[in-house]
Amino acid sequence: MKENLQKKRIGLLGCGALSRTFLKIYREYLTEDYETVGIFTRSPEKAKDLQDHYILCSSMEELLKEAPEIIVEFAGVEAVREYGIQILEQGISFVAASIGALADLQFYGKMQKAAKASGAKLYLTSGAIGGFDVMRTMAMDGTATVKIINKKSPAGLNGAPGLQGRELQEEQEELIFQGNALQAIHDFPKNVNVAVAASLAVADTEHSQVEIYSVPGLKENSHRILVENSLGKADLEITSKPDPDNPKSSTITAWSTAALLKNLASPVQFF
């Protein structure tokens, strides 16, 4: 019976706004199947309110000592680059929310190699978008192309390296980027994880088209994904509310990660 099955041990990488949203969801929906054994944060003083309920780790080594079977990341692309391969080499499955780190196809290849060698899994969450099932299906015949159109408010884009210090207009819509997903994540590292995710699902980050628009007054982040192959077309449009504590991210990213874990634990698998 289910109550006799051992819970999966999960660790968290990062303790920012999305991690805290995830923990709320976890407490309500995931405790039947999972146990959180540790949280790696480089700012433990900002997480004192969690220390009565979770083990706070100040290094990856401390987190690994807690023997997690899955590590869930909400710490940004640099954290994925720094710890992703190490985690997979230990035979620990890795859930990457900051998929932008995988825009570097050489690094992505190393992550896949590490997972295959150890038997661990690299899970890529759909985050603020959806439709991975359609995208992967259309990609199978090798002819698929993908275009991603992102729209965000100026507040959600200001400060990105690609703007070179320029503040975006508050009066009118601007097309601020046109290129592929590899270029997009370089110029807008906190804004286009969804573009990288869709690119990897269909083709790769160098063979994709990305447009980013700044839209004054926009209350929700908008993502439109156009996929076409020899069999047909798909037009997917998703809007999501920005995280109130971090307008560069969408709260739905935390829900997406929780849904992934719920699906992994379920006797019924959706694709």
N, C-alpha and C positions, 0 to 999 in steps of 0.2 A: 504493500500500500504506500501511497505517496508520503505519509508522515514518517516512514522509515528510511526514506531516501536522504542521503547526506546533502546538505546545502552546498552550493558552489561558493567558493571563497573569492571575493572581489576586492581589489584595491583601487584607490582613486589617485590619479596623478593631477594635482592642481586643486586649489580650494577657493576659487573665485566665485563669481555670480552663478555661472552655469553649474558648477559642482554643487553649490548649495541648493539650486533648484532641483538637480538630480536627486540629492539626498532626501528632499521632501517627497518626491515621487517614489523613491526607493522604499521609504518607510511605509507608504500607503499601499504599494502594489507589488513589491519584489521580495519582501522578507520571507515569504513562504519558500522561495527557491534559492535565495542568495543571502550571504552573510558578508558584511563589509568589515574587513580585517585591518584596514589601515588607510590613512590618507597622507600622501606626500605633499607637503607644502613648505616653501622656502620662507614663508612669513607666518610662523606659528603664533606670533603675538596677535595676528589678525584672526586667528581661529580658536581663541581660548574658549569661546562659547561652545565649541564642539568637543573639547577634550574630555568631558564627562561621559560622552557617548561613543567616541571613536578614538582609536590610537592614532596620534599625530606623529608622522615620521619626518625627520629633517633631511633625509637623504634617500636615494633610491635603494641603497644597501639596507637601510632600516626597513623599508617597505618590503623588500624581497625576503627578509627574515621572517615576516609574518606569513609567508607561504601562500600568497594569492594564486589562484588558478587563472584568473582573468584580471587584467589591469585596464581601467577605463580612464581615458585621457580627456581633460578639459583645460589644458595648460598652454595651448598655443603651438604653432608650428615648430618653434625652436625646441620645445620639450620633446616633440615627436622625433626630431632629428637627433637629439641628444640621447634619448633613452629607448627609442623604439626597437632598434636592433638588439640591444642588450636584453630587453625584456623577452623578445621572441627567442633569442638564443638560449634562454633559461627554460624554454618549454612552456612559457606562460603566454596565454592568448592575450591579444592586445586590441582594444576597441579604440580606434582613432577618430575623435571628433574633428580635430584640426587636419583635415585631409589635404589642405594646401601644402603640407610638408612633402607630399608625394608627387607634387608637380615635377620635381627633379626625378626624371625617369631612371637615372642611375641609382639614386637612393631607393626608389620604389623597388627596383630589381633586387637590391640588397635585402630589403625587408622581406620580399617574397622568398628569397633564398634562405634566409634565417628561419622563417616559419616552416618551410618545407623540410629543412634539415632537422629541426627539433620536434616537429609534429604539432606545433602550436598553430593557431589561426590568427590571421590579421583581419579584423572586422572593420569595414568602412561604413559608417553610419550615413544615412541619407540626409541627416541634419535638417536644414530648413527647406529641403525639397522632398520630392518623392519620385516614384516611377522608375526606380532601379530595375524592376522586373521587365518593364517595357523596353528600357534602354538596353539591357543585357540581351534580351531576346532579339532586338533589331540589330545588335552588333554581331550576332553569330555568323552571318553570311559574309562578313568582312567588307561590306560596301557602305556601311552607315557613316553619315556625317552629322555633326552636332554644332548648334549655335546656341549660346547662352546669353540672355539679355537680363542684366541686373539693374534694378532701380532702387535707390536709397535716398534718404534725406541728406542734406549737406552735413548735418551733425554726425551722421553715421559714417561719413567719408573723410571729413576734415582730419588732417594730421597724417594721412597716408603718404608714404615716400614718393609715390608717383605724382603727387601734387606739388612737390618741391617747395613746400612752405606756403603755397597759395591758398587763401581762404575761398571757398566756393560761394557763388552768388546765392543770395536769399530771395531773388526776384524772379528768376526764370530757370527753366530746365536746361541742363547742359549734358552733352555727350562728352565724358571726360576720359574714356579709354576705348580703344579699338585694337584688338590683337588676339593672340592665342592665350590659353589658360596659363601657360608657363610664364609669359610676360605679365599677365594680370596679377598672379599671386606675388610676383616680385614687386610690383608697383603698389598693390593693395593687399598686403599680407593678412589683414584682419577682416577683409570684406568679401573675399571671393572663394572661400572653401567650397561653396556650392558649384562654382564653375569648374573647379578642379575635379570634384566628385563626378559631375556629369561627363566631363571629358574622359576620365578614366573608365567610366562605365561603358562608354560608346567606342572610344578610339584611344587617344592619348592626349597629353596636354599640349603637344606641339601641333597636332592636327585637329584643331578646334577653333571656333570663332567666339570671341567674347566681346560684348559691349557693356559698358557701365555708364549709367546715367545718374546725375544728381538732380533730384526733384524737390524743390522747396515745398514745404507743407505736407510732404508725404508722411503718413502716420504708420504705414506698414512697409516692410521690405518686400519687393516684388521680384520674382524669379521666373523667367519664361525660357523654356528649353524646347528647341525645335530639332527633332531627329528625323532623318530621312534615310531610307535604304532602297534596294531594288524592289522590295515588296510593298512599301507604303510609307506613310508619314505619321509622326506623333507630335502633337503640340501640347506641352504641359505648362500650365501657369499656376504658380503657388505664391500666396502672400502670407507673410508671417509678421507678428508683432516684434519689434526690437525688445531686447532685454531692458527693463527699466533701469538697471544698474550699469548696463554696458550697451549703448545703442549700436555698437559695431557688431553685436551678436544677436541671434534670435533665440528666445526662450524655448522655442520648439525643438532646438538642437538637443536639449536635455531630455525632452520627452521622446525624441527619436532614439536616443541611446537606451532609454528605459524600455522602449518598445522592442528594440533589438534583443535585449536580454530576456524579456518576457517571451519572445518568439523562440529563442534558443532553448528555454526551459519547457516549452509547451509540447505536448504530444502531437499537436497539429502544426505543421510548418507552412507558412504562407511565403510565396515567392513573388 
